[in-house]
Amino acid sequence: MSQRKLFEEVGEKGRAEQPRPETGAIARGQRQPGRGLRLWLLALLVIVAATVIIGGLGRLAGLAPGGATGGAAGSDPGVSLLVWAWQGGAGLAFAVWLVGFVAFRLAGHVPPGWGGRLFAIGPLSAALAALGRWGDAGGGGGGGDGLGLAAHLGLAYGAFGLILWSLLALRRSEAERMRARRAGEGRLRRLASLALVLALVQILLGGLLAANGGGRMFADWPLMEGRLLAPGAFELKPLWRNFLENPALVQFLHRLVAYVLVAVSLWAWLRARRSPNRATRSAFAFAAIMVLIQAVLGIVSLMLGVPAHGAITHQLGALFSWLILIVARHQAAYPVTQSIRG
């Protein structure tokens, strides 16, 4: 008995001296980012979204891409307020980014590997603010006006997308994201990426169309003055000017990309129905519905002569479509799988 007890004590001692697994080490290195960081990103997201909407209102009031107004519109107090808000929105986004980024960086609250990605939001915001001043410096009409508005919209939606993607990713720890990435659905991710590229092209075309007043031309649908392609679509010289300044060609391309985007979104939804993840199926269903609604809003607004309420509703629809497509792509890349215990 004494010999057995001796071996038992040695065994117990050995077990007692074995180091316990340091589960906290992974948690410390890959913990979920703090609430303050996510609130900072949410504030940036709201500011950029508000800038996009105010820009749409300003366009209806006769603003140039960067906020310049012409004629009597410039003396209207309401328009002046829109100019100030449009210019100030991008500047405010940059200021909020700068203060937050420096503060979180100094406090050590920026997760490993995220410094560069969060830093990239700053140059985008600065470029957005600088482009807003471009219109005041010399934004005229025609092609320069269209390019300015398209670039302004492209930067705004790019900044919105980067902030939203970061916000979605930082809801989970690095370890959780790695596990989710291994369960990613590659085909759905690629379809969502294609839809996002088409949506961005559509947004840029919408900026060109708004700048040259082409939205109020060719108000029949599905044809354009009884033809598939309106007459005069390639009348400007040199040829490339038609893709920027000719309302007939720009509107035709805007319609064409819309049809392709709807088809891709519906195809992605059909593919997503096979996904084992309920959140993925829901995200792609909502994306397809929103893109289809946006297309219908565009057609109705066109046939009504693009009234003010129709134009701003269409602008809101574009923003929501962009948002939901990003959510769908993120869900395909980092799916939220149902817990076994759930």
C-alpha positions as CSV (number, residue, x, y, z in Angstrom):
1,M,0.0,0.0,0.0
2,S,2.8,2.3,0.9
3,Q,4.5,1.7,-2.5
4,R,1.3,2.4,-4.4
5,K,0.7,5.6,-2.4
6,L,4.2,6.8,-3.2
7,F,3.5,6.4,-7.0
8,E,0.1,8.1,-6.6
9,E,1.8,11.1,-4.9
10,V,4.4,11.3,-7.6
11,G,1.7,11.2,-10.3
12,E,-0.4,13.8,-8.5
13,K,2.7,16.0,-8.1
14,G,3.5,15.7,-11.7
15,R,0.0,16.7,-12.8
16,A,0.0,19.6,-10.4
17,E,3.3,20.9,-11.8
18,Q,2.1,20.7,-15.4
19,P,1.5,24.2,-16.8
20,R,-2.1,25.0,-17.5
21,P,-3.0,26.0,-21.0
22,E,-2.8,29.8,-21.3
23,T,-6.1,30.4,-23.0
24,G,-5.8,34.0,-22.2
25,A,-2.7,34.5,-24.4
26,I,-4.7,34.1,-27.6
27,A,-7.5,36.2,-26.1
28,R,-5.0,39.0,-25.3
29,G,-3.5,38.9,-28.7
30,Q,-6.7,38.4,-30.7
31,R,-9.4,39.9,-28.5
32,Q,-12.4,41.6,-30.0
33,P,-11.7,45.3,-30.6
34,G,-13.2,47.7,-28.0
35,R,-16.6,49.3,-28.3
36,G,-15.1,52.8,-28.7
37,L,-13.2,51.8,-31.9
38,R,-16.4,50.5,-33.4
39,L,-18.4,53.6,-32.4
40,W,-15.7,55.7,-34.0
41,L,-16.1,53.8,-37.3
42,L,-19.9,54.0,-37.0
43,A,-19.6,57.8,-36.6
44,L,-17.4,58.0,-39.7
45,L,-19.9,55.9,-41.6
46,V,-22.8,58.1,-40.8
47,I,-20.9,61.3,-41.7
48,V,-19.9,59.9,-45.1
49,A,-23.4,58.7,-45.8
50,A,-24.8,62.1,-44.8
51,T,-22.3,63.8,-47.2
52,V,-23.6,61.6,-50.1
53,I,-27.2,62.5,-49.3
54,I,-26.5,66.2,-48.9
55,G,-24.6,66.0,-52.2
56,G,-27.7,64.6,-53.9
57,L,-29.8,67.4,-52.5
58,G,-27.2,69.9,-53.6
59,R,-27.3,68.6,-57.1
60,L,-31.0,69.1,-57.2
61,A,-30.5,72.7,-56.0
62,G,-28.0,73.4,-58.8
63,L,-24.6,72.9,-57.1
64,A,-21.5,72.0,-59.0
65,P,-19.5,68.9,-58.1
66,G,-17.6,70.6,-55.3
67,G,-20.3,72.9,-54.1
68,A,-20.1,75.8,-56.5
69,T,-23.4,77.4,-57.4
70,G,-24.4,79.5,-60.2
71,G,-26.7,82.5,-60.7
72,A,-29.5,83.1,-58.3
73,A,-29.0,79.7,-56.7
74,G,-25.8,80.9,-55.0
75,S,-27.7,83.6,-53.1
76,D,-30.4,81.3,-51.7
77,P,-29.8,80.7,-47.9
78,G,-31.0,77.1,-48.2
79,V,-28.6,76.4,-51.0
80,S,-25.8,78.2,-49.2
81,L,-26.4,75.9,-46.2
82,L,-26.2,72.8,-48.5
83,V,-22.9,74.1,-49.9
84,W,-21.5,74.5,-46.4
85,A,-22.8,71.1,-45.3
86,W,-21.5,69.4,-48.4
87,Q,-18.0,70.9,-48.1
88,G,-18.0,70.5,-44.3
89,G,-19.1,66.8,-44.4
90,A,-15.9,65.5,-46.0
91,G,-13.8,67.8,-43.8
92,L,-15.6,66.6,-40.7
93,A,-15.0,63.0,-41.7
94,F,-11.3,63.7,-42.0
95,A,-11.2,65.5,-38.7
96,V,-13.0,62.7,-36.9
97,W,-10.8,60.1,-38.5
98,L,-7.6,62.0,-37.5
99,V,-8.5,62.5,-33.9
100,G,-9.8,59.0,-33.5
101,F,-6.9,57.3,-35.3
102,V,-4.3,59.1,-33.3
103,A,-6.1,58.5,-30.0
104,F,-6.7,54.8,-30.5
105,R,-3.2,54.3,-31.9
106,L,-1.5,56.0,-28.9
107,A,-3.8,54.1,-26.5
108,G,-2.8,50.8,-28.2
109,H,-6.4,50.0,-29.1
110,V,-5.8,49.4,-32.8
111,P,-5.7,45.6,-33.4
112,P,-2.6,44.0,-34.8
113,G,-2.6,44.2,-38.6
114,W,-5.3,46.9,-38.7
115,G,-3.1,50.0,-38.6
116,G,-2.7,50.3,-42.4
117,R,-6.4,49.6,-43.1
118,L,-7.7,52.1,-40.6
119,F,-5.1,54.6,-41.8
120,A,-6.3,54.3,-45.4
121,I,-9.6,55.9,-44.4
122,G,-7.8,59.2,-43.8
123,P,-6.4,59.8,-47.3
124,L,-9.8,58.9,-48.8
125,S,-11.5,61.4,-46.5
126,A,-8.9,64.0,-47.4
127,A,-9.2,63.4,-51.1
128,L,-13.0,63.7,-50.7
129,A,-12.6,67.1,-49.0
130,A,-10.1,68.3,-51.6
131,L,-12.3,67.3,-54.5
132,G,-15.1,69.1,-52.9
133,R,-13.0,72.3,-53.1
134,W,-12.2,71.6,-56.7
135,G,-15.6,72.8,-57.9
136,D,-15.2,76.1,-56.2
137,A,-11.8,76.6,-57.7
138,G,-12.9,76.0,-61.3
139,G,-15.7,73.5,-61.7
140,G,-17.5,74.4,-64.8
141,G,-20.0,72.5,-66.8
142,G,-19.7,69.7,-69.3
143,G,-17.2,67.0,-69.0
144,G,-15.2,68.6,-66.2
145,D,-18.4,68.9,-64.2
146,G,-19.3,65.3,-64.9
147,L,-15.9,63.9,-64.1
148,G,-15.8,65.9,-60.8
149,L,-19.2,64.6,-59.7
150,A,-18.4,61.1,-60.7
151,A,-15.0,61.2,-58.9
152,H,-16.7,62.7,-55.8
153,L,-19.3,60.0,-55.7
154,G,-16.7,57.3,-56.4
155,L,-14.5,58.5,-53.5
156,A,-17.5,58.8,-51.2
157,Y,-18.8,55.3,-51.9
158,G,-15.2,54.0,-51.7
159,A,-14.7,55.5,-48.2
160,F,-18.2,54.3,-47.2
161,G,-17.4,50.8,-48.3
162,L,-14.0,50.7,-46.6
163,I,-15.4,52.0,-43.3
164,L,-18.4,49.6,-43.4
165,W,-16.1,46.6,-44.2
166,S,-13.9,47.5,-41.3
167,L,-16.8,47.8,-39.0
168,L,-18.2,44.4,-40.0
169,A,-14.8,42.8,-39.6
170,L,-14.1,44.3,-36.2
171,R,-17.2,42.9,-34.7
172,R,-15.3,39.7,-34.1
173,S,-11.9,38.8,-32.8
174,E,-9.0,37.8,-35.1
175,A,-9.4,34.2,-34.1
176,E,-13.1,34.2,-34.9
177,R,-12.4,35.8,-38.3
178,M,-9.8,33.2,-39.1
179,R,-12.3,30.4,-38.3
180,A,-15.0,32.1,-40.3
181,R,-12.7,32.6,-43.3
182,R,-12.0,28.9,-43.5
183,A,-15.7,28.4,-43.9
184,G,-16.0,31.1,-46.6
185,E,-18.1,30.5,-49.7
186,G,-15.8,31.4,-52.6
187,R,-18.3,31.3,-55.4
188,L,-20.7,33.6,-53.6
189,R,-17.9,35.9,-52.6
190,R,-16.9,36.2,-56.3
191,L,-20.5,36.9,-57.4
192,A,-20.8,39.6,-54.7
193,S,-17.5,41.1,-55.8
194,L,-18.8,41.3,-59.4
195,A,-22.1,42.9,-58.2
196,L,-20.1,45.5,-56.3
197,V,-18.0,46.4,-59.3
198,L,-21.1,46.8,-61.4
199,A,-22.7,48.9,-58.7
200,L,-19.7,51.2,-58.6
201,V,-19.7,51.6,-62.4
202,Q,-23.4,52.3,-62.1
203,I,-22.8,55.0,-59.4
204,L,-20.2,56.7,-61.6
205,L,-22.5,56.6,-64.6
206,G,-25.2,58.1,-62.4
207,G,-22.8,61.0,-61.5
208,L,-22.1,61.6,-65.2
209,L,-25.8,61.5,-66.0
210,A,-26.7,63.9,-63.2
211,A,-24.0,66.3,-64.3
212,N,-25.0,66.6,-67.9
213,G,-28.8,66.6,-67.2
214,G,-29.3,63.4,-69.1
215,G,-31.7,62.0,-66.5
216,R,-34.5,64.2,-67.8
217,M,-34.0,63.2,-71.4
218,F,-35.3,60.1,-73.2
219,A,-38.1,59.5,-70.6
220,D,-39.6,56.5,-72.4
221,W,-38.8,53.0,-71.4
222,P,-37.7,50.3,-72.3
223,L,-36.7,52.1,-75.5
224,M,-35.1,55.5,-76.0
225,E,-37.3,57.6,-78.4
226,G,-38.5,54.4,-79.9
227,R,-35.1,52.9,-80.4
228,L,-32.7,50.7,-78.5
229,L,-30.1,53.4,-78.6
230,A,-31.1,57.0,-78.9
231,P,-30.0,58.9,-82.0
232,G,-26.9,61.0,-81.7
233,A,-25.2,58.7,-79.1
234,F,-21.8,59.0,-80.9
235,E,-22.1,62.5,-82.4
236,L,-19.4,64.2,-80.2
237,K,-15.8,64.4,-81.4
238,P,-13.4,62.9,-80.4
239,L,-15.2,59.6,-79.7
240,W,-14.3,59.3,-76.0
241,R,-16.2,62.5,-75.2
242,N,-19.5,60.7,-75.8
243,F,-18.8,58.3,-72.8
244,L,-18.6,61.3,-70.5
245,E,-20.7,64.1,-72.0
246,N,-23.3,62.7,-74.3
247,P,-26.6,62.1,-72.4
248,A,-27.8,59.6,-75.0
249,L,-24.9,57.3,-74.6
250,V,-24.4,57.8,-70.9
251,Q,-28.1,57.0,-70.2
252,F,-28.0,53.9,-72.4
253,L,-24.9,52.6,-70.5
254,H,-26.7,53.4,-67.2
255,R,-29.6,51.3,-68.3
256,L,-27.5,48.5,-69.6
257,V,-25.4,48.2,-66.4
258,A,-28.6,48.3,-64.3
259,Y,-29.9,45.2,-66.2
260,V,-26.7,43.3,-65.8
261,L,-26.5,44.2,-62.1
262,V,-30.0,43.0,-61.5
263,A,-29.3,39.7,-63.3
264,V,-26.0,39.1,-61.3
265,S,-27.8,39.9,-58.0
266,L,-30.6,37.5,-58.8
267,W,-28.2,34.8,-59.8
268,A,-26.2,35.3,-56.6
269,W,-29.4,35.0,-54.6
270,L,-30.3,31.8,-56.4
271,R,-26.8,30.4,-55.6
272,A,-27.0,31.6,-52.0
273,R,-30.2,29.6,-51.4
274,R,-27.9,26.5,-51.3
275,S,-25.8,28.0,-48.5
276,P,-25.8,26.1,-45.2
277,N,-25.7,29.5,-43.4
278,R,-29.0,31.2,-42.8
279,A,-27.3,34.6,-42.4
280,T,-25.7,34.2,-45.9
281,R,-29.0,33.3,-47.5
282,S,-30.7,36.3,-45.9
283,A,-28.0,38.7,-46.9
284,F,-28.1,37.8,-50.6
285,A,-31.9,37.8,-50.6
286,F,-32.0,41.3,-49.2
287,A,-29.3,42.4,-51.7
288,A,-31.3,41.0,-54.7
289,I,-34.5,42.7,-53.4
290,M,-32.8,46.0,-52.9
291,V,-31.1,46.1,-56.3
292,L,-34.4,45.2,-57.9
293,I,-36.2,47.9,-56.0
294,Q,-33.4,50.4,-57.0
295,A,-33.9,49.5,-60.7
296,V,-37.6,50.0,-60.5
297,L,-37.1,53.4,-58.7
298,G,-34.8,54.5,-61.5
299,I,-37.3,53.5,-64.2
300,V,-40.3,55.2,-62.4
301,S,-38.2,58.3,-61.7
302,L,-37.2,58.4,-65.4
303,M,-40.7,58.1,-66.7
304,L,-41.9,60.8,-64.4
305,G,-39.3,63.2,-65.6
306,V,-37.0,62.8,-62.6
307,P,-38.9,64.8,-60.0
308,A,-36.9,66.0,-57.0
309,H,-38.4,63.4,-54.6
310,G,-37.7,60.6,-57.2
311,A,-34.1,61.7,-57.7
312,I,-33.3,61.7,-53.9
313,T,-35.1,58.4,-53.4
314,H,-33.0,56.9,-56.2
315,Q,-29.9,58.3,-54.5
316,L,-30.9,56.7,-51.2
317,G,-31.6,53.5,-53.0
318,A,-28.1,53.5,-54.4
319,L,-26.6,53.9,-51.0
320,F,-28.6,51.1,-49.4
321,S,-27.9,48.8,-52.4
322,W,-24.2,49.5,-51.9
323,L,-24.4,48.8,-48.2
324,I,-26.3,45.6,-48.5
325,L,-24.1,44.3,-51.3
326,I,-21.0,44.9,-49.0
327,V,-22.7,43.1,-46.2
328,A,-23.5,40.1,-48.5
329,R,-19.9,39.9,-49.7
330,H,-18.6,40.0,-46.2
331,Q,-21.0,37.3,-45.1
332,A,-19.8,35.1,-48.0
333,A,-16.2,35.7,-47.1
334,Y,-16.6,35.4,-43.3
335,P,-19.9,33.5,-42.8
336,V,-21.7,33.5,-39.4
337,T,-22.2,29.8,-38.9
338,Q,-24.8,28.4,-36.5
339,S,-23.4,27.1,-33.3
340,I,-23.7,23.3,-32.6
341,R,-25.2,24.2,-29.2
342,G,-27.6,26.6,-30.9
